[in-house]
């Protein structure tokens, strides 16, 4: 099924290709202009701002709470009827320490507030929390895809595995090339591999 899009595309492959190119360009802009670290930190509002910036050229629902129930690999994300309540709860969670930040990230993953693009937006949102509180970001380029996805799948039960993985891959290097490689890795987790952010 092809999501309704502003580009008028009816091919899944073509939409995926354009989505990768356009949103990677937007992610690059966010970093280069410094806007990425100006969003409200650790809140749904901040996450919605990131999502809107990335996807506004493609989807009408950019930055807007999903209207449907969604699932992935047999895991049901927060039911739409409870989504606003879940997001209010997550907003109130502290995000001062490393453990608090990862717990909040895991809870937001269960909420999965958007119709599409949750993972890519939330990893930038997580980096914003780490950067604000710890002066570091995740070196996504050094995290194995399967290890990360498995840790995320289990994080709704326990976050220890995810914490161990992220703790060992934090970096103070927020240079352009390092961050752009991180964006590429983040997209690779979702199956997007056609473009290098640095080249866009």
C-alpha positions in Angstrom: 0.0 0.0 0.0 1.3 3.4 -0.9 0.8 6.2 1.6 -1.0 9.3 0.3 1.7 11.8 -0.4 2.2 15.3 -1.7 4.4 14.1 -4.6 1.5 12.2 -6.2 3.6 9.0 -6.3 1.8 5.7 -6.6 4.8 3.3 -6.6 6.1 2.1 -3.2 9.7 2.0 -4.5 9.5 5.4 -6.0 8.0 6.9 -2.9 10.7 5.3 -0.7 13.4 6.7 -3.0 12.1 10.2 -2.9 11.3 10.0 0.8 14.9 9.0 1.6 16.4 11.8 -0.6 14.1 14.6 0.6 14.2 13.7 4.3 18.0 13.2 4.4 18.4 16.6 2.9 16.1 18.0 5.6 18.0 16.2 8.3 21.2 17.6 6.9 19.7 21.1 7.0 18.6 20.7 10.6 22.1 19.9 11.7 23.9 22.5 9.5 21.7 25.4 10.5 21.7 24.4 14.2 18.0 24.1 14.2 18.2 20.5 15.4 19.3 21.6 18.9 16.7 24.3 19.2 13.6 22.1 19.4 12.0 21.6 22.8 14.0 18.8 24.5 12.5 15.6 25.6 8.8 16.4 24.8 6.3 15.3 22.2 6.2 18.8 20.9 9.9 18.8 20.2 9.6 15.4 18.5 6.7 16.6 16.4 8.7 19.6 15.3 11.5 17.3 14.1 9.1 15.0 12.3 7.3 18.0 10.7 10.6 19.4 9.4 11.8 16.1 8.0 8.5 15.0 6.3 6.6 18.2 5.5 7.5 18.1 1.8 6.1 14.6 1.5 3.1 13.9 3.8 0.2 16.0 5.0 0.5 14.2 8.4 4.0 15.5 9.0 4.3 16.4 12.7 0.7 15.3 13.4 -0.5 12.6 15.7 -1.5 9.5 13.9 -5.3 8.7 13.5 -4.9 4.9 13.1 -3.7 2.0 15.2 -0.4 0.7 13.9 1.7 -2.5 14.5 5.1 -3.8 13.4 6.3 -7.4 13.5 3.2 -8.4 15.5 3.9 -5.7 18.1 1.0 -3.3 18.6 2.0 0.2 19.4 0.0 2.4 21.8 -3.7 2.3 20.7 -4.8 5.6 19.1 -7.5 6.0 21.8 -4.8 6.2 24.5 -2.1 7.9 22.5 -2.7 11.5 23.8 -2.7 10.2 27.4 0.5 8.2 26.7 2.2 11.3 25.3 1.2 13.5 28.2 2.7 10.8 30.6 5.9 10.6 28.6 6.3 14.4 28.5 6.2 14.4 32.3 9.0 11.8 32.6 12.4 13.2 33.6 15.3 13.2 31.1 18.3 14.4 33.1 20.4 11.2 33.4 21.4 8.7 30.8 19.1 6.0 32.3 16.1 8.5 32.3 16.8 9.5 28.7 16.8 5.9 27.4 13.7 5.0 29.4 11.9 7.9 27.9 13.1 7.0 24.4 11.8 3.4 24.9 8.4 4.7 26.1 8.1 7.0 23.1 8.9 4.1 20.8 5.9 2.2 22.3 3.8 5.3 21.7 4.9 5.6 18.0 2.9 8.8 17.6 3.2 9.2 13.8 1.8 7.3 10.8 5.3 6.9 9.3 8.9 8.1 10.1 8.9 7.4 13.9 12.3 5.7 14.1 14.2 8.3 12.1 12.6 11.2 14.0 13.0 9.6 17.4 16.7 8.9 16.9 17.3 12.6 16.3 15.1 13.4 19.3 17.2 11.1 21.4 20.4 12.7 20.2 18.9 16.1 21.2 18.3 14.8 24.8 21.8 13.4 25.0 23.4 16.5 23.5 21.5 18.8 25.9 22.1 16.8 29.1 25.4 15.0 28.5 27.1 16.9 25.6 27.2 13.8 23.5 25.2 12.1 20.7 24.9 8.4 19.7 27.5 7.2 17.2 24.8 5.3 15.2 27.3 4.4 12.5 29.0 2.1 15.0 25.9 0.2 16.2 25.0 -3.0 14.4 21.5 -2.9 12.8 20.4 -6.3 14.2 21.7 -5.6 17.7 19.8 -2.3 17.7 16.6 -3.6 16.4 16.6 -6.5 18.8 17.3 -4.2 21.7 14.4 -1.9 20.6 12.0 -4.9 20.3 12.8 -5.9 23.8 12.9 -2.4 25.3 9.1 -2.3 26.0 9.8 -5.1 28.6 13.3 -4.1 29.8 15.7 -1.4 28.7 18.9 -2.9 30.1 20.1 -4.2 26.7 19.3 -1.0 24.9 21.1 1.0 27.6 24.2 -1.2 27.4 24.3 -0.8 23.6 23.8 3.0 23.6 26.2 3.6 26.6 29.0 2.0 24.6 28.4 4.1 21.5 28.1 7.7 22.8 30.5 10.2 21.3 31.4 13.9 21.8 32.1 14.1 18.1 29.3 16.2 16.5 31.2 17.1 13.4 29.4 17.2 10.1 30.9 14.0 8.6 30.3 12.0 11.8 26.7 13.2 12.2 25.9 12.6 8.5 27.2 9.1 8.8 25.0 8.7 11.8 22.0 9.8 9.7 22.9 7.3 7.0 23.1 4.5 9.7 19.8 5.5 11.2 18.1 5.3 7.7 19.9 2.0 7.1 18.0 0.5 10.1 14.8 1.2 8.2 16.1 -0.1 4.9 17.0 3.2 3.2 20.4 3.0 1.6 20.4 4.7 -1.8 21.8 8.1 -0.8 24.6 9.4 1.3 23.5 12.4 3.4 26.9 14.1 2.8 26.3 14.1 -0.9 22.9 15.7 -0.8 
